[in-house]
Amino acid sequence: MEKKKKIIIVGIAALLLFSFAARGLGMRSAVGLGRHGLSHRASVLMGTRDTFTATKDFEPVGIIFAESVAGRRDGWGMTHEALIREAAGMGADAIINVSINPTSGVFSKTWTGSALAIKYQN
């Protein structure tokens, strides 16, 4: 009975150790990313934040792409900022249909993003 108890405790400890190590190395599932709102966000990212895109007329300026290499937690934000800079350089007021995803890496990941740059009509 005592040996069985030790095996169970060692098994649980190993499972916990593996899960903490895997999380530290950035091994997350798509479900985990979605839970934190890190993938497939669609929002207005420039201009006033209390104005929804659907309430204003706009014209598309173009599709933009960005890529960044960063740690597991700041990659989305860095790619998001790169998309905003790219859109601003084209004269856009906002970006919509934003998609940012990690693509590779263990300690640092490559993050790729795309969005539609738009200009509001008066």
PyMOL commands that place a pseudoatom at each C-alpha (Angstrom):
pseudoatom trace, name=CA, resn=MET, resi=1, chain=A, elem=C, hetatm=0, pos=[0.000, 0.000, 0.000]
pseudoatom trace, name=CA, resn=GLU, resi=2, chain=A, elem=C, hetatm=0, pos=[2.827, 2.426, 0.881]
pseudoatom trace, name=CA, resn=LYS, resi=3, chain=A, elem=C, hetatm=0, pos=[4.583, 1.748, -2.447]
pseudoatom trace, name=CA, resn=LYS, resi=4, chain=A, elem=C, hetatm=0, pos=[1.384, 2.459, -4.374]
pseudoatom trace, name=CA, resn=LYS, resi=5, chain=A, elem=C, hetatm=0, pos=[0.998, 5.778, -2.558]
pseudoatom trace, name=CA, resn=LYS, resi=6, chain=A, elem=C, hetatm=0, pos=[4.565, 6.802, -3.450]
pseudoatom trace, name=CA, resn=ILE, resi=7, chain=A, elem=C, hetatm=0, pos=[3.995, 5.948, -7.119]
pseudoatom trace, name=CA, resn=ILE, resi=8, chain=A, elem=C, hetatm=0, pos=[0.856, 8.092, -7.207]
pseudoatom trace, name=CA, resn=ILE, resi=9, chain=A, elem=C, hetatm=0, pos=[2.604, 11.034, -5.533]
pseudoatom trace, name=CA, resn=VAL, resi=10, chain=A, elem=C, hetatm=0, pos=[5.607, 10.785, -7.881]
pseudoatom trace, name=CA, resn=GLY, resi=11, chain=A, elem=C, hetatm=0, pos=[3.257, 10.573, -10.878]
pseudoatom trace, name=CA, resn=ILE, resi=12, chain=A, elem=C, hetatm=0, pos=[1.334, 13.678, -9.835]
pseudoatom trace, name=CA, resn=ALA, resi=13, chain=A, elem=C, hetatm=0, pos=[4.563, 15.569, -9.147]
pseudoatom trace, name=CA, resn=ALA, resi=14, chain=A, elem=C, hetatm=0, pos=[5.937, 14.593, -12.566]
pseudoatom trace, name=CA, resn=LEU, resi=15, chain=A, elem=C, hetatm=0, pos=[2.719, 15.703, -14.262]
pseudoatom trace, name=CA, resn=LEU, resi=16, chain=A, elem=C, hetatm=0, pos=[2.789, 19.067, -12.484]
pseudoatom trace, name=CA, resn=LEU, resi=17, chain=A, elem=C, hetatm=0, pos=[6.468, 19.558, -13.278]
pseudoatom trace, name=CA, resn=PHE, resi=18, chain=A, elem=C, hetatm=0, pos=[5.889, 18.780, -16.953]
pseudoatom trace, name=CA, resn=SER, resi=19, chain=A, elem=C, hetatm=0, pos=[2.893, 21.135, -17.190]
pseudoatom trace, name=CA, resn=PHE, resi=20, chain=A, elem=C, hetatm=0, pos=[4.844, 24.026, -15.614]
pseudoatom trace, name=CA, resn=ALA, resi=21, chain=A, elem=C, hetatm=0, pos=[7.842, 23.352, -17.873]
pseudoatom trace, name=CA, resn=ALA, resi=22, chain=A, elem=C, hetatm=0, pos=[5.672, 23.144, -20.992]
pseudoatom trace, name=CA, resn=ARG, resi=23, chain=A, elem=C, hetatm=0, pos=[3.942, 26.407, -20.126]
pseudoatom trace, name=CA, resn=GLY, resi=24, chain=A, elem=C, hetatm=0, pos=[7.285, 28.087, -19.473]
pseudoatom trace, name=CA, resn=LEU, resi=25, chain=A, elem=C, hetatm=0, pos=[8.521, 27.024, -22.903]
pseudoatom trace, name=CA, resn=GLY, resi=26, chain=A, elem=C, hetatm=0, pos=[5.489, 28.501, -24.598]
pseudoatom trace, name=CA, resn=MET, resi=27, chain=A, elem=C, hetatm=0, pos=[3.718, 25.266, -25.497]
pseudoatom trace, name=CA, resn=ARG, resi=28, chain=A, elem=C, hetatm=0, pos=[0.138, 26.451, -25.562]
pseudoatom trace, name=CA, resn=SER, resi=29, chain=A, elem=C, hetatm=0, pos=[-2.809, 25.117, -27.445]
pseudoatom trace, name=CA, resn=ALA, resi=30, chain=A, elem=C, hetatm=0, pos=[-5.008, 27.146, -29.765]
pseudoatom trace, name=CA, resn=VAL, resi=31, chain=A, elem=C, hetatm=0, pos=[-7.762, 26.814, -27.168]
pseudoatom trace, name=CA, resn=GLY, resi=32, chain=A, elem=C, hetatm=0, pos=[-5.530, 28.477, -24.579]
pseudoatom trace, name=CA, resn=LEU, resi=33, chain=A, elem=C, hetatm=0, pos=[-4.738, 31.335, -26.934]
pseudoatom trace, name=CA, resn=GLY, resi=34, chain=A, elem=C, hetatm=0, pos=[-8.414, 31.839, -27.708]
pseudoatom trace, name=CA, resn=ARG, resi=35, chain=A, elem=C, hetatm=0, pos=[-9.310, 31.819, -24.029]
pseudoatom trace, name=CA, resn=HIS, resi=36, chain=A, elem=C, hetatm=0, pos=[-7.054, 34.829, -23.452]
pseudoatom trace, name=CA, resn=GLY, resi=37, chain=A, elem=C, hetatm=0, pos=[-8.301, 36.549, -26.598]
pseudoatom trace, name=CA, resn=LEU, resi=38, chain=A, elem=C, hetatm=0, pos=[-4.890, 36.362, -28.262]
pseudoatom trace, name=CA, resn=SER, resi=39, chain=A, elem=C, hetatm=0, pos=[-5.894, 34.891, -31.578]
pseudoatom trace, name=CA, resn=HIS, resi=40, chain=A, elem=C, hetatm=0, pos=[-8.345, 36.008, -34.229]
pseudoatom trace, name=CA, resn=ARG, resi=41, chain=A, elem=C, hetatm=0, pos=[-9.187, 39.338, -32.621]
pseudoatom trace, name=CA, resn=ALA, resi=42, chain=A, elem=C, hetatm=0, pos=[-11.238, 41.650, -34.758]
pseudoatom trace, name=CA, resn=SER, resi=43, chain=A, elem=C, hetatm=0, pos=[-11.477, 45.204, -33.543]
pseudoatom trace, name=CA, resn=VAL, resi=44, chain=A, elem=C, hetatm=0, pos=[-10.888, 48.824, -34.378]
pseudoatom trace, name=CA, resn=LEU, resi=45, chain=A, elem=C, hetatm=0, pos=[-7.391, 49.528, -33.194]
pseudoatom trace, name=CA, resn=MET, resi=46, chain=A, elem=C, hetatm=0, pos=[-6.887, 53.182, -34.079]
pseudoatom trace, name=CA, resn=GLY, resi=47, chain=A, elem=C, hetatm=0, pos=[-9.140, 56.187, -33.701]
pseudoatom trace, name=CA, resn=THR, resi=48, chain=A, elem=C, hetatm=0, pos=[-11.727, 56.473, -30.957]
pseudoatom trace, name=CA, resn=ARG, resi=49, chain=A, elem=C, hetatm=0, pos=[-12.249, 53.294, -28.992]
pseudoatom trace, name=CA, resn=ASP, resi=50, chain=A, elem=C, hetatm=0, pos=[-15.891, 53.975, -28.176]
pseudoatom trace, name=CA, resn=THR, resi=51, chain=A, elem=C, hetatm=0, pos=[-16.903, 54.074, -31.858]
pseudoatom trace, name=CA, resn=PHE, resi=52, chain=A, elem=C, hetatm=0, pos=[-17.726, 50.798, -33.553]
pseudoatom trace, name=CA, resn=THR, resi=53, chain=A, elem=C, hetatm=0, pos=[-16.694, 50.330, -37.174]
pseudoatom trace, name=CA, resn=ALA, resi=54, chain=A, elem=C, hetatm=0, pos=[-20.213, 49.320, -38.176]
pseudoatom trace, name=CA, resn=THR, resi=55, chain=A, elem=C, hetatm=0, pos=[-21.611, 52.755, -37.262]
pseudoatom trace, name=CA, resn=LYS, resi=56, chain=A, elem=C, hetatm=0, pos=[-19.306, 54.689, -39.590]
pseudoatom trace, name=CA, resn=ASP, resi=57, chain=A, elem=C, hetatm=0, pos=[-18.840, 54.417, -43.316]
pseudoatom trace, name=CA, resn=PHE, resi=58, chain=A, elem=C, hetatm=0, pos=[-15.325, 53.573, -44.413]
pseudoatom trace, name=CA, resn=GLU, resi=59, chain=A, elem=C, hetatm=0, pos=[-13.354, 52.650, -47.466]
pseudoatom trace, name=CA, resn=PRO, resi=60, chain=A, elem=C, hetatm=0, pos=[-10.606, 50.028, -47.525]
pseudoatom trace, name=CA, resn=VAL, resi=61, chain=A, elem=C, hetatm=0, pos=[-7.071, 51.319, -47.945]
pseudoatom trace, name=CA, resn=GLY, resi=62, chain=A, elem=C, hetatm=0, pos=[-5.419, 47.926, -48.288]
pseudoatom trace, name=CA, resn=ILE, resi=63, chain=A, elem=C, hetatm=0, pos=[-4.462, 44.677, -46.622]
pseudoatom trace, name=CA, resn=ILE, resi=64, chain=A, elem=C, hetatm=0, pos=[-1.421, 44.974, -44.381]
pseudoatom trace, name=CA, resn=PHE, resi=65, chain=A, elem=C, hetatm=0, pos=[0.961, 42.380, -42.966]
pseudoatom trace, name=CA, resn=ALA, resi=66, chain=A, elem=C, hetatm=0, pos=[3.442, 42.462, -40.091]
pseudoatom trace, name=CA, resn=GLU, resi=67, chain=A, elem=C, hetatm=0, pos=[5.831, 40.053, -38.409]
pseudoatom trace, name=CA, resn=SER, resi=68, chain=A, elem=C, hetatm=0, pos=[7.741, 40.209, -35.136]
pseudoatom trace, name=CA, resn=VAL, resi=69, chain=A, elem=C, hetatm=0, pos=[9.951, 37.965, -33.037]
pseudoatom trace, name=CA, resn=ALA, resi=70, chain=A, elem=C, hetatm=0, pos=[9.273, 38.158, -29.323]
pseudoatom trace, name=CA, resn=GLY, resi=71, chain=A, elem=C, hetatm=0, pos=[8.764, 36.224, -26.129]
pseudoatom trace, name=CA, resn=ARG, resi=72, chain=A, elem=C, hetatm=0, pos=[5.580, 34.342, -25.514]
pseudoatom trace, name=CA, resn=ARG, resi=73, chain=A, elem=C, hetatm=0, pos=[3.670, 37.176, -23.829]
pseudoatom trace, name=CA, resn=ASP, resi=74, chain=A, elem=C, hetatm=0, pos=[4.604, 40.339, -25.701]
pseudoatom trace, name=CA, resn=GLY, resi=75, chain=A, elem=C, hetatm=0, pos=[4.549, 39.056, -29.278]
pseudoatom trace, name=CA, resn=TRP, resi=76, chain=A, elem=C, hetatm=0, pos=[0.888, 39.804, -29.901]
pseudoatom trace, name=CA, resn=GLY, resi=77, chain=A, elem=C, hetatm=0, pos=[1.294, 43.401, -28.749]
pseudoatom trace, name=CA, resn=MET, resi=78, chain=A, elem=C, hetatm=0, pos=[4.449, 43.982, -30.781]
pseudoatom trace, name=CA, resn=THR, resi=79, chain=A, elem=C, hetatm=0, pos=[2.804, 42.638, -33.932]
pseudoatom trace, name=CA, resn=HIS, resi=80, chain=A, elem=C, hetatm=0, pos=[-0.313, 44.695, -33.217]
pseudoatom trace, name=CA, resn=GLU, resi=81, chain=A, elem=C, hetatm=0, pos=[1.777, 47.862, -32.943]
pseudoatom trace, name=CA, resn=ALA, resi=82, chain=A, elem=C, hetatm=0, pos=[3.580, 47.006, -36.191]
pseudoatom trace, name=CA, resn=LEU, resi=83, chain=A, elem=C, hetatm=0, pos=[0.210, 46.666, -37.962]
pseudoatom trace, name=CA, resn=ILE, resi=84, chain=A, elem=C, hetatm=0, pos=[-0.901, 50.043, -36.609]
pseudoatom trace, name=CA, resn=ARG, resi=85, chain=A, elem=C, hetatm=0, pos=[2.331, 51.710, -37.800]
pseudoatom trace, name=CA, resn=GLU, resi=86, chain=A, elem=C, hetatm=0, pos=[1.946, 50.132, -41.232]
pseudoatom trace, name=CA, resn=ALA, resi=87, chain=A, elem=C, hetatm=0, pos=[-1.666, 51.332, -41.516]
pseudoatom trace, name=CA, resn=ALA, resi=88, chain=A, elem=C, hetatm=0, pos=[-0.790, 54.842, -40.329]
pseudoatom trace, name=CA, resn=GLY, resi=89, chain=A, elem=C, hetatm=0, pos=[1.940, 54.990, -42.968]
pseudoatom trace, name=CA, resn=MET, resi=90, chain=A, elem=C, hetatm=0, pos=[-0.719, 54.313, -45.611]
pseudoatom trace, name=CA, resn=GLY, resi=91, chain=A, elem=C, hetatm=0, pos=[-2.933, 57.111, -44.256]
pseudoatom trace, name=CA, resn=ALA, resi=92, chain=A, elem=C, hetatm=0, pos=[-5.508, 54.794, -42.647]
pseudoatom trace, name=CA, resn=ASP, resi=93, chain=A, elem=C, hetatm=0, pos=[-7.672, 55.740, -39.659]
pseudoatom trace, name=CA, resn=ALA, resi=94, chain=A, elem=C, hetatm=0, pos=[-8.139, 52.217, -38.286]
pseudoatom trace, name=CA, resn=ILE, resi=95, chain=A, elem=C, hetatm=0, pos=[-7.529, 48.535, -38.872]
pseudoatom trace, name=CA, resn=ILE, resi=96, chain=A, elem=C, hetatm=0, pos=[-10.148, 45.797, -38.789]
pseudoatom trace, name=CA, resn=ASN, resi=97, chain=A, elem=C, hetatm=0, pos=[-10.277, 42.018, -39.250]
pseudoatom trace, name=CA, resn=VAL, resi=98, chain=A, elem=C, hetatm=0, pos=[-7.051, 41.624, -37.315]
pseudoatom trace, name=CA, resn=SER, resi=99, chain=A, elem=C, hetatm=0, pos=[-5.494, 38.170, -37.180]
pseudoatom trace, name=CA, resn=ILE, resi=100, chain=A, elem=C, hetatm=0, pos=[-2.292, 37.616, -35.183]
pseudoatom trace, name=CA, resn=ASN, resi=101, chain=A, elem=C, hetatm=0, pos=[-0.866, 34.183, -34.479]
pseudoatom trace, name=CA, resn=PRO, resi=102, chain=A, elem=C, hetatm=0, pos=[2.372, 32.676, -33.186]
pseudoatom trace, name=CA, resn=THR, resi=103, chain=A, elem=C, hetatm=0, pos=[4.032, 30.588, -35.881]
pseudoatom trace, name=CA, resn=SER, resi=104, chain=A, elem=C, hetatm=0, pos=[7.245, 29.083, -34.506]
pseudoatom trace, name=CA, resn=GLY, resi=105, chain=A, elem=C, hetatm=0, pos=[9.816, 29.009, -31.756]
pseudoatom trace, name=CA, resn=VAL, resi=106, chain=A, elem=C, hetatm=0, pos=[10.292, 27.707, -28.246]
pseudoatom trace, name=CA, resn=PHE, resi=107, chain=A, elem=C, hetatm=0, pos=[11.817, 30.527, -26.183]
pseudoatom trace, name=CA, resn=SER, resi=108, chain=A, elem=C, hetatm=0, pos=[10.924, 33.271, -28.654]
pseudoatom trace, name=CA, resn=LYS, resi=109, chain=A, elem=C, hetatm=0, pos=[8.242, 32.981, -31.279]
pseudoatom trace, name=CA, resn=THR, resi=110, chain=A, elem=C, hetatm=0, pos=[7.703, 34.507, -34.650]
pseudoatom trace, name=CA, resn=TRP, resi=111, chain=A, elem=C, hetatm=0, pos=[4.336, 36.244, -34.688]
pseudoatom trace, name=CA, resn=THR, resi=112, chain=A, elem=C, hetatm=0, pos=[2.607, 37.050, -37.976]
pseudoatom trace, name=CA, resn=GLY, resi=113, chain=A, elem=C, hetatm=0, pos=[-0.355, 39.330, -38.385]
pseudoatom trace, name=CA, resn=SER, resi=114, chain=A, elem=C, hetatm=0, pos=[-2.642, 40.694, -41.045]
pseudoatom trace, name=CA, resn=ALA, resi=115, chain=A, elem=C, hetatm=0, pos=[-5.405, 43.281, -41.050]
pseudoatom trace, name=CA, resn=LEU, resi=116, chain=A, elem=C, hetatm=0, pos=[-7.459, 45.488, -43.318]
pseudoatom trace, name=CA, resn=ALA, resi=117, chain=A, elem=C, hetatm=0, pos=[-6.509, 49.167, -43.137]
pseudoatom trace, name=CA, resn=ILE, resi=118, chain=A, elem=C, hetatm=0, pos=[-9.512, 51.480, -43.502]
pseudoatom trace, name=CA, resn=LYS, resi=119, chain=A, elem=C, hetatm=0, pos=[-10.150, 55.200, -43.852]
pseudoatom trace, name=CA, resn=TYR, resi=120, chain=A, elem=C, hetatm=0, pos=[-13.345, 56.690, -42.444]
pseudoatom trace, name=CA, resn=GLN, resi=121, chain=A, elem=C, hetatm=0, pos=[-15.520, 58.704, -44.829]
pseudoatom trace, name=CA, resn=ASN, resi=122, chain=A, elem=C, hetatm=0, pos=[-16.751, 62.114, -43.678]
for i in range(1, 122): cmd.bond("trace and resi %d" % i, "trace and resi %d" % (i + 1))
show_as sticks, trace
zoom trace
